[in-house]
């Protein structure tokens, strides 16, 4: 495993670690790498996965941020052995197709979740359809999201959504501060579901949509569906993969 590309966030810790690892291993241009080592936090890991998707190259993260749910513990020792022993997890992202009030369409992929959040003083009014059938004619809330298993411990969990096993063929739909229906508990949907969220009264109650960090403003509607032909490859130290982390998170 000699062709390693190191990339790092702008944080001081990440940049110091980048210099230390480059002195030991060098740094292969990312287009020629067999493996990418990302130094930073979860946000940087998401950026790295999105930006290197076209390379079909596995990414091994080392935590130089805070939580580091998608990262491995940082150490400059025995890196080559850790890379050779690492276990691979394959994640299929969600695709967001957002239609905006200015007739602009925005498409983006989401590894964690697609979320819709009110952008004004009043609560959002959303209509939720699944596979072409209206399931919730009106949801009055601060927002709603659709999460993958990999993203279920992030924004979804903070909004009191369920943690999903990494191998589960399901998605979690979770509302933020649901007002009507009162305290709506959300829904579990099959991975194959095509979800459409229409914004009711979009001029009076503007809504912003996000696929991970990519945003679309002044939304009319959003279509969300899984993309089985797209995949992100993430490497973890043995015994510390996503499945173990998702289980452990529920017993903290």
Secondary structure by P-SEA (a helix, b strand, c coil): ccbbbbbbcccaaaaaaaaaaaacccccccccccbbbbcccaaaaaaaaaaaccccbbbbbbcccccccccccccccaaaaaaaabbbbbbbbbbbbbbccccbbbbbccccbbbbbbcccbbbbbbbbccccccccccccccccccccccccccccccbbbbbcccccbbbbbbcccccccccccccccccbbbbbbbcccccbbbbbbccccccccccbbbbbbbccbbbbbbbcccccaaaaaaaaaac
